[in-house]
Amino acid sequence: MGLLKFETLPVNTLVGADRKTFDKICNGVRIDSEYLGKFRLTGCIQHILDPFYRINEKRWEKLGDIKMEPPVFILGHWRSGTTFVHNVLSGDPRYGYCTTYQTVFPHLMLWGQGFFKACTKIAMPSRRPTDSMELGPDLPQEEEFALVNMMPYSFYNFWIFPQLTGIYRERYLLFNGISQQEKQAFKDSLDKMIKIALHCQGKSVFLSKNPPHTGRISTLLEMYPDAKFIYLVRNPYTVFESTRSYFKNIIRSLQLQKISDRQLEEDILTTYRELFWKYESEKGLIPDGNLVEVRFEDFEKDPMGMAQEIYGRLSISGFEEARSGMEKYVIGHRGFKKNRYGYSDRTRELVEKNWSDALDKWGYKI
């Protein structure tokens, strides 16, 4: 069991950033006075670890070619069930993925991993805030948390500086107005992270679960033209309530700026709407047979049946061989109690006013 809780973390995840990324993200940005202690401690630890990051970089430079087959990307807005689907499918032993440890310390994957992972296991919270999903250094995690430590051009900068969410959303989630240099840095960082993760796990197929990738389909196809995509949708009323609760908890542990509940709510409403339309505008670029769209409610009701259907529709072989690994996770989490959300009149009004296109397209009603 971890010693720390999210709400009392003394540092934020930038402890895992290299010096250049740390400075680029933080320089010139206002840090509210009540978070100066967290910022300074984060920077101090980052300085201590930076020499070890350089050792890892030298090892990366010496790695030979890493065999990599077309990856599988799980897309969908936050709180749409992407974590559960990722955990089930990662039971297929052929898949590699980014672990929680690797997202926090992407520059400590090739040297010192045993020691630093042990430290992480002792210190990190054992449960995720809001939904109490299990956390552990070796469990699958979304790679955006790694990317924020590898380059300055990640949407997840908004966890740290939430006042700049609109800027990060446009440039680093939707890639609207992003420069070629920034886009190339994203490509290089993502490809590097995937290849090191595969190398560390001895795998050749990367299974990604990363909600921000939902707005980057065209760029992902430039990198991996034969990639497979699984897009999850879930009742928007539930997604709104769950996202608002989840974001409040995560921001509380990572922020270096204050944000009001109302502003956070407005950012959530805008981000969902913009991400929905960006996905709709780019999904046609995915080659026939490489995209499947799934209601999370259907997957949750019959995980193994839906997993088998996903494999069939995406022409992924080996489901029977992977079945036992997936079933192990499903059986182990049958007693997990999800949060139940009641929808206030205000929630209904906000969702129907801002997300009517998603409600109409997917036929969700209360």
Summary of the structure (lengths in Angstrom):
residues: 366
radius of gyration: 19.7
end to end distance: 39.1
largest distance: 58.7
contacts: 1163
relative contact order: 0.15
helix: 59%
strand: 7%
